[in-house]
């Protein structure tokens, strides 16, 4: 809460009249960490710079980008922040736009007494706290269930689901580099990105990850994978955004661009770029070849996404130290960098597999011949 020792909620005040926001800052800084902006464009830059905003207070009438348009943009980029509108007019049309487009929590009429504004901000801070608590519960519940599901499926179908841990790790590392360290919808989409391969014969699924072109039928099955995921999960509450991200994997460049810079658009571009890089690498391309193949697709994924992914791949290539150990000696926190097969050629563990405690229990049934194989690993902390 405001005024508690060592913590002040972050509040952004936006008004094209500089003296207004400066007076707000002077009067409210005892209770809140105040940030100011004098235009919608300036405020959007502030949102990128200031993490953890609890409340945004915006004037309605501003040149170039009015308060409704700004709060609409902000609802995509900082959805958990409570939005308060200051307006000198109380017209029904303006209020309707603000509620429908800007998702405004409360209207205040200018000039607004400072005590009334402080009370509204305090209520907004509490709403923000509740939103974060709900999101944390939702994230832990849904992500926990999805992780358990994928781990079980990786036992039954290592060809399709063994790559998930590596894909998810790279996706979340890339998202963090882009300024989105906590993005549970993206994590869920990464975990479910291979769910559609359940409908494929094993020989078709195995061709796709390693870059060998499947048959025409196999290609059709691969293209339908996001639709399979949608049918399986579309009735589960709160997964709408996750389904949109997965559906975008089959979108055209124009459709991908139309998703914009909201959470779904950013997540779709991040996941799409990582999946393409993973497929190219699995097909035998070197890191340099993967980067060369990705860069022409900057129009699809965005230049920054592609360049940050390139930097991530280069950094990993330079910093990671690999070693060979027996399969029976692996430990959680290690990543197996090669396929592990039995003497019949059946794939038991795919390359880039992150070792978990439950996996250690599973491999006890592999037999000595497999457990004594030496495998190439890298030790890293799971994301």
C-alpha positions as CSV (number, residue, x, y, z in Angstrom):
1,X,0.0,0.0,0.0
2,X,1.0,3.6,-0.5
3,X,3.1,5.0,2.3
4,X,4.4,1.7,3.5
5,X,8.1,1.8,4.4
6,X,10.4,1.0,1.5
7,X,7.7,0.7,-1.1
8,X,5.8,3.2,-3.2
9,X,3.5,2.1,-6.0
10,X,4.5,3.4,-9.4
11,X,2.1,5.9,-11.0
12,X,2.3,7.5,-14.5
13,X,0.6,10.8,-15.0
14,X,0.0,12.0,-18.6
15,X,-1.2,15.5,-19.6
16,X,-0.1,17.8,-22.4
17,X,0.0,20.6,-19.9
18,X,3.4,20.2,-18.2
19,X,2.4,22.3,-15.1
20,X,-0.5,19.9,-14.4
21,X,1.6,16.8,-14.3
22,X,4.4,18.6,-12.4
23,X,1.9,19.7,-9.8
24,X,0.5,16.1,-9.5
25,X,4.1,14.9,-9.0
26,X,4.8,17.4,-6.2
27,X,1.5,16.7,-4.4
28,X,1.5,12.9,-4.7
29,X,5.2,11.9,-4.4
30,X,4.9,11.3,-0.7
31,X,2.7,8.3,-1.3
32,X,3.6,7.2,-4.8
33,X,6.6,6.9,-7.1
34,X,5.4,9.4,-9.7
35,X,6.5,9.4,-13.4
36,X,5.2,12.0,-15.8
37,X,4.7,12.4,-19.6
38,X,3.4,15.2,-21.7
39,X,2.0,13.3,-24.6
40,X,0.7,9.8,-25.5
41,X,3.8,9.0,-27.5
42,X,6.1,10.1,-24.6
43,X,4.0,8.0,-22.2
44,X,4.3,4.9,-24.4
45,X,8.1,5.3,-24.2
46,X,7.9,5.6,-20.4
47,X,5.9,2.4,-20.2
48,X,8.9,0.6,-21.9
49,X,11.3,2.2,-19.4
50,X,9.4,1.9,-16.2
51,X,8.5,-1.7,-15.2
52,X,5.7,-2.5,-12.7
53,X,3.4,0.5,-13.2
54,X,0.4,0.1,-10.9
55,X,-1.8,3.1,-12.1
56,X,-1.9,5.3,-15.2
57,X,-3.7,8.7,-15.0
58,X,-4.3,10.3,-18.4
59,X,-6.0,13.4,-19.6
60,X,-8.7,12.9,-22.2
61,X,-7.9,15.8,-24.6
62,X,-4.3,15.7,-25.9
63,X,-3.0,16.6,-29.4
64,X,-2.0,13.8,-31.9
65,X,-2.9,10.9,-29.5
66,X,-5.9,11.5,-27.3
67,X,-6.3,9.8,-23.9
68,X,-8.6,7.1,-25.2
69,X,-6.2,6.1,-27.9
70,X,-3.3,6.2,-25.5
71,X,-5.0,4.0,-22.9
72,X,-6.1,1.6,-25.6
73,X,-2.5,1.2,-26.6
74,X,-1.4,1.0,-23.0
75,X,-4.0,-1.8,-22.3
76,X,-2.0,-4.0,-24.7
77,X,1.5,-3.1,-23.4
78,X,0.8,-2.9,-19.7
79,X,-2.5,-4.7,-19.2
80,X,-2.3,-5.0,-15.4
81,X,-2.0,-1.3,-14.7
82,X,-5.2,0.4,-13.6
83,X,-6.4,3.2,-16.0
84,X,-7.9,6.4,-14.7
85,X,-9.2,9.1,-17.1
86,X,-9.2,12.9,-16.3
87,X,-11.6,14.8,-18.4
88,X,-13.1,18.2,-18.6
89,X,-16.2,16.9,-20.4
90,X,-18.6,14.2,-19.3
91,X,-20.1,13.5,-22.7
92,X,-21.7,10.0,-23.1
93,X,-19.8,9.4,-26.4
94,X,-16.5,10.1,-24.9
95,X,-17.2,8.0,-21.8
96,X,-18.3,5.1,-24.0
97,X,-15.1,5.3,-26.1
98,X,-13.0,5.4,-23.0
99,X,-14.7,2.4,-21.4
100,X,-14.8,0.3,-24.6
101,X,-11.4,1.1,-26.1
102,X,-9.3,2.3,-23.1
103,X,-10.8,-0.1,-20.5
104,X,-10.9,2.8,-18.0
105,X,-11.5,2.0,-14.4
106,X,-12.6,5.5,-13.2
107,X,-13.4,8.9,-14.6
108,X,-12.4,12.1,-12.7
109,X,-13.5,15.6,-13.8
110,X,-11.0,18.4,-14.2
111,X,-10.1,20.3,-12.1
112,X,-9.8,17.4,-9.7
113,X,-9.2,17.9,-6.0
114,X,-6.0,16.3,-5.0
115,X,-7.6,14.2,-2.2
116,X,-10.1,12.8,-4.7
117,X,-7.3,11.9,-7.1
118,X,-5.2,10.3,-4.3
119,X,-8.2,8.2,-3.2
120,X,-8.8,7.1,-6.8
121,X,-5.1,6.1,-7.3
122,X,-5.2,4.2,-4.0
123,X,-8.2,2.2,-5.2
124,X,-6.4,1.7,-8.5
125,X,-3.3,0.4,-6.7
126,X,-5.4,-2.2,-4.8
127,X,-7.1,-3.3,-8.1
128,X,-3.6,-3.7,-9.6
129,X,-2.5,-5.8,-6.6
130,X,-5.6,-8.0,-7.0
131,X,-5.0,-8.4,-10.7
132,X,-1.4,-9.5,-10.1
133,X,-2.5,-12.0,-7.4
134,X,-5.1,-13.5,-9.7
135,X,-2.6,-13.7,-12.6
136,X,0.0,-15.4,-10.3
137,X,-2.6,-18.0,-9.3
138,X,-3.8,-18.5,-12.8
139,X,-0.2,-18.8,-14.1
140,X,0.9,-21.3,-11.6
141,X,-2.2,-23.4,-11.9
142,X,-2.4,-23.5,-15.7
143,X,1.3,-23.6,-16.4
144,X,1.8,-26.3,-13.7
145,X,-0.9,-28.4,-15.4
146,X,0.5,-27.9,-18.9
147,X,4.0,-28.7,-17.7
148,X,2.8,-32.0,-16.2
149,X,0.8,-32.8,-19.3
150,X,3.7,-32.2,-21.6
151,X,6.1,-34.2,-19.4
152,X,3.7,-37.2,-19.5
153,X,3.4,-36.8,-23.3
154,X,7.2,-36.6,-23.7
155,X,7.3,-40.1,-22.2
156,X,4.7,-41.4,-24.6
157,X,6.0,-39.6,-27.6
158,X,9.6,-38.3,-27.3
159,X,9.8,-37.5,-31.0
160,X,7.1,-34.8,-30.8
161,X,7.5,-33.6,-27.2
162,X,11.1,-34.0,-26.5
163,X,11.9,-30.7,-28.2
164,X,9.5,-28.7,-26.1
165,X,11.9,-28.0,-23.2
166,X,14.5,-26.5,-25.5
167,X,11.9,-24.5,-27.4
168,X,10.4,-23.1,-24.2
169,X,13.8,-22.2,-22.8
170,X,14.8,-20.2,-25.8
171,X,11.4,-18.6,-26.1
172,X,11.5,-17.3,-22.6
173,X,15.1,-16.2,-22.8
174,X,14.3,-14.2,-26.0
175,X,11.2,-12.7,-24.4
176,X,13.3,-11.6,-21.4
177,X,15.8,-9.9,-23.7
178,X,12.9,-8.0,-25.3
179,X,11.6,-6.8,-22.0
180,X,8.9,-9.4,-21.2
181,X,10.4,-11.6,-18.5
182,X,7.1,-12.8,-17.2
183,X,4.8,-13.8,-20.0
184,X,2.8,-16.9,-19.0
185,X,0.7,-17.0,-22.2
186,X,3.9,-17.2,-24.3
187,X,5.3,-19.9,-22.0
188,X,2.0,-21.9,-22.4
189,X,2.1,-21.5,-26.1
190,X,5.7,-22.7,-26.3
191,X,4.8,-25.7,-24.2
192,X,1.8,-26.5,-26.3
193,X,3.5,-25.7,-29.7
194,X,4.0,-29.4,-30.4
195,X,0.7,-30.7,-29.2
196,X,-0.7,-31.0,-32.7
197,X,1.9,-33.7,-33.6
198,X,-0.1,-36.1,-31.4
199,X,-2.3,-36.7,-34.5
200,X,0.7,-37.7,-36.7
201,X,2.3,-41.1,-37.2
202,X,5.7,-41.3,-35.5
203,X,7.6,-41.5,-38.8
204,X,6.0,-38.2,-40.0
205,X,6.6,-36.4,-36.7
206,X,10.2,-37.5,-36.6
207,X,10.9,-36.1,-40.1
208,X,9.6,-32.6,-39.2
209,X,11.9,-31.8,-36.2
210,X,15.0,-32.9,-38.0
211,X,14.4,-30.9,-41.1
212,X,13.7,-33.7,-43.6
213,X,10.8,-32.8,-45.9
214,X,7.7,-34.9,-45.1
215,X,5.3,-36.3,-47.7
216,X,2.4,-34.1,-49.0
217,X,0.2,-35.8,-46.4
218,X,2.7,-35.2,-43.7
219,X,3.0,-31.6,-44.7
220,X,-0.8,-31.2,-44.4
221,X,-0.7,-32.8,-41.0
222,X,2.1,-30.5,-39.8
223,X,0.1,-27.4,-41.1
224,X,-2.9,-28.6,-39.1
225,X,-1.0,-28.9,-35.8
226,X,-2.2,-25.5,-34.4
227,X,-5.8,-26.4,-35.3
228,X,-5.5,-29.6,-33.4
229,X,-4.2,-27.7,-30.3
230,X,-7.1,-25.3,-30.7
231,X,-9.7,-28.0,-30.7
232,X,-8.1,-29.7,-27.7
233,X,-7.9,-26.5,-25.5
234,X,-10.4,-24.0,-26.9
235,X,-12.9,-24.7,-24.1
236,X,-10.5,-24.2,-21.2
237,X,-11.0,-20.7,-19.7
238,X,-8.3,-18.0,-20.0
239,X,-6.4,-19.8,-22.8
240,X,-7.9,-17.6,-25.6
241,X,-4.6,-15.7,-26.1
242,X,-2.6,-18.9,-26.1
243,X,-4.8,-20.3,-28.8
244,X,-4.4,-17.1,-30.9
245,X,-0.6,-17.3,-30.5
246,X,-0.6,-20.9,-31.8
247,X,-3.0,-20.1,-34.6
248,X,-0.6,-17.4,-35.8
249,X,2.1,-20.0,-36.5
250,X,0.3,-20.6,-39.8
251,X,-0.5,-16.9,-40.5
252,X,0.8,-15.1,-43.6
253,X,3.4,-12.3,-43.2
254,X,0.5,-9.8,-43.6
255,X,-1.6,-11.5,-41.0
256,X,1.3,-11.7,-38.6
257,X,1.9,-8.0,-39.0
258,X,-1.8,-7.2,-38.4
259,X,-1.5,-8.7,-34.9
260,X,0.3,-5.6,-33.9
261,X,2.5,-5.0,-30.9
262,X,0.1,-6.3,-28.3
263,X,0.9,-9.5,-26.2
264,X,-0.5,-11.9,-28.9
265,X,1.5,-10.2,-31.7
266,X,4.8,-10.1,-29.8
267,X,4.4,-13.7,-28.5
268,X,3.5,-15.0,-32.0
269,X,6.6,-13.4,-33.5
270,X,8.9,-14.6,-30.7
271,X,7.6,-18.2,-30.8
272,X,7.6,-18.3,-34.6
273,X,11.2,-17.1,-34.9
274,X,12.3,-19.7,-32.3
275,X,10.5,-22.5,-34.0
276,X,12.0,-21.7,-37.3
277,X,15.5,-21.5,-35.9
278,X,15.0,-24.8,-34.1
279,X,13.8,-26.5,-37.3
280,X,16.8,-25.1,-39.3
281,X,19.2,-26.2,-36.6
282,X,17.6,-29.6,-36.5
283,X,18.0,-29.9,-40.2
284,X,21.8,-29.7,-39.9
285,X,22.4,-26.0,-40.4
286,X,25.2,-24.4,-38.5
287,X,24.6,-21.5,-36.2
288,X,25.8,-19.1,-38.9
289,X,23.6,-20.7,-41.5
290,X,20.6,-20.5,-39.2
291,X,21.2,-16.7,-38.7
292,X,21.6,-16.2,-42.4
293,X,18.3,-18.0,-43.0
294,X,16.5,-16.1,-40.4
295,X,17.5,-12.5,-41.2
296,X,15.5,-12.4,-44.5
297,X,12.4,-13.0,-42.4
298,X,12.8,-9.9,-40.4
299,X,9.6,-8.5,-42.0
300,X,7.7,-11.4,-40.5
301,X,9.1,-11.6,-37.0
302,X,10.4,-8.0,-36.6
303,X,14.0,-6.9,-36.9
304,X,14.5,-6.6,-33.2
305,X,13.2,-10.2,-32.5
306,X,15.5,-11.6,-35.2
307,X,18.5,-9.7,-34.0
308,X,18.0,-10.5,-30.4
309,X,17.5,-14.2,-31.3
310,X,20.7,-14.1,-33.3
311,X,22.6,-12.5,-30.3
312,X,21.1,-15.2,-28.0
313,X,22.3,-18.0,-30.3
314,X,25.8,-16.5,-30.6
315,X,26.1,-16.0,-26.9
316,X,25.1,-19.5,-26.2
317,X,27.5,-20.8,-28.7
318,X,30.4,-18.9,-27.2
319,X,29.6,-19.4,-23.5
320,X,28.3,-22.9,-23.2
321,X,30.9,-25.6,-22.4
322,X,29.9,-29.1,-23.3
323,X,31.1,-32.4,-22.0
324,X,30.5,-36.1,-22.4
325,X,29.2,-38.3,-19.6
326,X,27.3,-41.6,-19.3
327,X,23.5,-41.2,-19.5
328,X,23.2,-42.8,-16.1
329,X,25.2,-39.9,-14.6
330,X,23.1,-37.0,-15.8
331,X,21.5,-34.6,-13.3
332,X,18.6,-32.1,-13.3
333,X,19.8,-28.8,-14.8
334,X,21.7,-30.5,-17.6
335,X,20.6,-30.5,-21.2
336,X,21.2,-33.5,-23.5
337,X,22.5,-32.2,-26.8
338,X,22.1,-35.3,-28.9
339,X,19.5,-38.0,-29.8
340,X,19.6,-41.1,-27.6
341,X,18.3,-44.3,-29.2
342,X,18.2,-47.9,-28.2
343,X,19.8,-50.7,-30.3
344,X,16.7,-50.9,-32.4
345,X,17.1,-47.3,-33.5
346,X,14.0,-46.2,-31.5
347,X,14.3,-42.6,-30.3
348,X,14.2,-42.5,-26.5
349,X,15.5,-39.0,-25.8
350,X,15.7,-36.2,-28.4
351,X,18.4,-33.7,-28.7
352,X,18.2,-30.5,-26.6
353,X,16.3,-32.2,-23.8
354,X,16.3,-30.6,-20.4
355,X,16.7,-33.2,-17.6
356,X,14.1,-33.1,-14.9
357,X,13.9,-35.2,-11.6
358,X,11.0,-37.2,-13.1
359,X,13.1,-38.0,-16.2
360,X,15.8,-39.5,-13.9
361,X,13.2,-41.9,-12.6
362,X,12.0,-42.7,-16.1
363,X,15.4,-43.7,-17.5
364,X,15.9,-46.4,-14.9
365,X,13.9,-48.6,-17.3
366,X,16.2,-48.0,-20.3
367,X,18.6,-50.8,-19.5
368,X,22.3,-50.9,-19.0
369,X,23.1,-50.8,-22.8
370,X,21.4,-47.4,-23.1
371,X,22.4,-46.0,-19.6
372,X,26.1,-46.7,-20.4
373,X,26.0,-44.6,-23.6
374,X,28.1,-41.5,-23.4
375,X,26.1,-38.4,-24.3
376,X,27.1,-34.8,-24.9
377,X,25.6,-32.4,-22.4
378,X,25.7,-28.8,-21.2
379,X,25.0,-27.8,-17.6
380,X,22.5,-24.9,-17.4
381,X,19.7,-23.7,-15.2
382,X,16.2,-24.4,-16.5
383,X,14.2,-21.3,-17.4
